[in-house]
Amino acid sequence: MVRGIGLIRCLQDLGNIVILQKNGTLVFLKNLGTLELGVLERRGILGKDKKPDTVSGIVLLLRGMNPSIVLEGVHQQVEALKHGILPPDVGLVRKRQSKHKIDRLRIRSQRAFAR
């Protein structure tokens, strides 16, 4: 299974991806087996507003990272998805917003350090 975003438009494009080079000989994905289109097996269900085909994502903050910077990066990526990659009839809805929690935490920690 291969997932990703890029310049792959058809199975032929996928087959022409170089997997490795050995002694000057290129090994393409198409050399490894038969390529065919298929569907990813559903492993659960998520629905919203009586629409069964919903996708959910979670962003995790790594220890030591600045939450404000990470959140800004997430917002930029969401806008890029909305205005370039996703079809016009597909939308993104933010379920929870952590910015107010981050701002409250920043205020509390500033007060604690001021003491």
C-alpha positions in Angstrom: 0.0 0.0 0.0 1.3 3.4 -0.9 -0.3 6.7 0.3 0.8 10.2 -0.4 0.3 13.5 -2.2 2.3 14.2 -5.3 2.5 14.1 -9.0 1.2 10.6 -9.4 -1.8 10.7 -11.8 -2.1 7.1 -12.9 -0.7 3.6 -12.2 2.0 4.1 -14.9 3.3 7.1 -12.9 3.3 5.0 -9.8 5.1 2.1 -11.5 7.9 4.5 -12.7 9.0 5.4 -9.1 12.6 4.4 -8.5 12.9 2.2 -5.5 16.7 1.7 -5.5 19.7 1.7 -7.8 22.0 -1.3 -7.8 25.3 -1.1 -9.8 23.9 1.6 -12.1 20.6 -0.3 -12.7 17.4 1.3 -11.6 14.7 -0.8 -9.9 11.2 0.6 -10.4 8.2 -0.1 -8.4 6.6 -1.9 -11.4 9.5 -4.3 -11.3 8.5 -5.6 -7.9 5.0 -6.8 -8.7 1.7 -6.1 -10.2 0.2 -2.7 -9.7 -3.5 -2.3 -9.4 -6.0 0.2 -8.0 -7.9 -0.9 -4.9 -9.6 0.5 -1.9 -8.3 0.7 1.6 -10.1 -1.6 4.0 -12.2 0.3 6.4 -11.2 -0.4 10.0 -13.9 1.5 11.8 -16.5 4.2 11.2 -16.7 7.8 12.1 -19.7 9.9 11.4 -20.9 13.5 11.9 -24.3 15.0 11.2 -25.6 11.7 9.9 -22.8 11.6 7.3 -21.0 8.2 7.6 -18.0 9.0 5.5 -16.0 11.3 7.8 -12.2 11.4 8.4 -10.7 12.5 11.7 -7.2 13.6 12.5 -5.3 14.4 15.6 -2.3 16.7 16.0 0.1 15.8 18.8 2.6 18.3 20.2 6.0 16.9 20.8 7.8 17.7 24.1 9.9 20.8 23.9 8.1 22.3 20.9 6.4 25.7 21.1 2.7 25.2 21.0 1.9 28.5 19.4 4.3 27.8 16.5 3.0 24.3 16.0 -0.6 25.5 16.0 0.2 28.2 13.5 1.9 25.5 11.3 -1.2 23.3 11.6 -3.4 26.2 10.5 -1.2 26.9 7.5 -1.4 23.3 6.4 -5.1 23.2 6.8 -5.5 26.3 4.6 -3.2 24.7 2.0 -5.4 21.6 2.0 -8.6 23.7 1.7 -7.3 25.8 -1.2 -5.3 23.4 -3.3 -5.4 19.7 -2.6 -9.0 18.9 -1.5 -11.8 18.8 -4.1 -14.3 21.8 -3.7 -17.0 19.6 -2.3 -14.8 18.4 0.6 -14.5 20.5 3.7 -12.4 20.6 6.9 -14.0 21.4 10.2 -12.1 22.2 13.3 -13.5 20.2 16.2 -11.5 21.6 19.0 -9.3 24.6 19.3 -6.4 24.6 21.7 -5.2 28.2 21.3 -7.3 29.5 24.2 -5.8 26.7 26.4 -2.3 27.6 25.3 -2.9 31.3 26.0 -4.3 30.5 29.5 -1.3 28.3 30.2 1.1 31.0 29.0 -0.5 33.6 31.3 -0.4 31.2 34.3 3.2 30.3 33.7 4.2 34.0 33.3 2.5 34.7 36.7 4.3 31.8 38.3 7.7 33.0 37.0 6.9 36.6 38.2 6.6 35.4 41.8 
